[in-house]
Every structure is written in C-alpha cells, then in structure tokens.
C-alpha cells in the first residue's frame, strides 16, 4: 500500500512540473483523485494487477501443469507461491526456487517446493522442507550443493544423476556451523518475499 501511495505521489509530482495542456490536466486530475481516495481509504484497490513479469508467468504456467490434479481440490488461499531466482550451475541463467507456506503444501515435517530450470521445466520437487534453503559453495555434478532444513536439522543435499534428492530428511545431516559463505534462498519469513497467485 505504501509503495502504491509513493508511486501516485511521484506521478503527481511529475505531472505538476510539466507544461499544462488538456491531456496532462486530465491525467493530473485522475492522479489527484486516486491519491486522495487512497489516502482517505476509499479507493478500490481490489482489481490492482499483481506483478506479472516473465518469470512469474513461467512459474505459474508450470505450476498449473505440475499441480493439474490438485487444482480441483485446492482453495483460493492455497493457490499462491513464493519464488527466488538463483544460478545453481553457473551457466549465466537463473533457476527458480518455488516454495509454499500454506496448509495444503505444509505439514509437521515442513513444506513442499520445486526447483525449475530457466525454461520452466522441472529440475526437482521437494518435500518436508523448512525455509530458507541454503546454497553452499561446494559443487556436485556442476550444481551447487544445498543445505535444507527438515525437522529442525540441516541436511546436505547434492545433485545425483541430474536431480537433487526429493526428501532432504533422509540425506546426510549437516554437522557444525552453517557456512558463512552460503546464500539463503526462499527466505519466505524473514525477507517477506512477495507471494503470487496461480
């Protein structure tokens, strides 16, 4: 909401500095009216479009394929996801970590999630995963190893035959401190990532 207000104020400031003509005055009037309604709490923001960039659309499309059989039983509240891009294999193209944080995808042991290729194809699905996921600096089969928390413990998850194991809880438990050079991805709770519907 604050971002929308700042954008509206910016647009208003921009147009107030321009030469006045009929079309600009109309835009200025609309901006002023919207700004006053937004600040007054009377603006209808229910139809404001969400961010629809190429990555989000690619992920939405793939989730509708991956979860085709689930969609019938999912509520509207279940149909949202978080994502974060990271180049897992140093090929200069991002892969996408996709996670969920609702009761449809999460249970006592953790949540489900996916890793998608830059083209949207599935690399991996995960179960019993707690977020965030840590990307280490060690590499197996050209992909970074991951530290995934499951049931409160980190497990070392390495690429095996082109896939990461889907259940991190049965992988080797991490001993010692988490490496400081690890990168957090899908830090859903602390980073307050934006959620998207599908």
ABEGO torsion letter per residue (X at the ends): XAAAAAAAAAAAAAAAABBBBAAAAAAAAAAAAAAAAAAAGABBAAABBBBBBAAAAAAAAAAAAAAAAAAAABBAAABBBBBBBBBAAGAGBBBBBBBBABAAABBAAEBBBBBBBAAGBBABBBBGBBOBBBBBABBBGGBBBBBBBBGGBBBBBBBBGGBBBABAAABBBBBEBBBAABBBBGBAAAAGBBBBBX
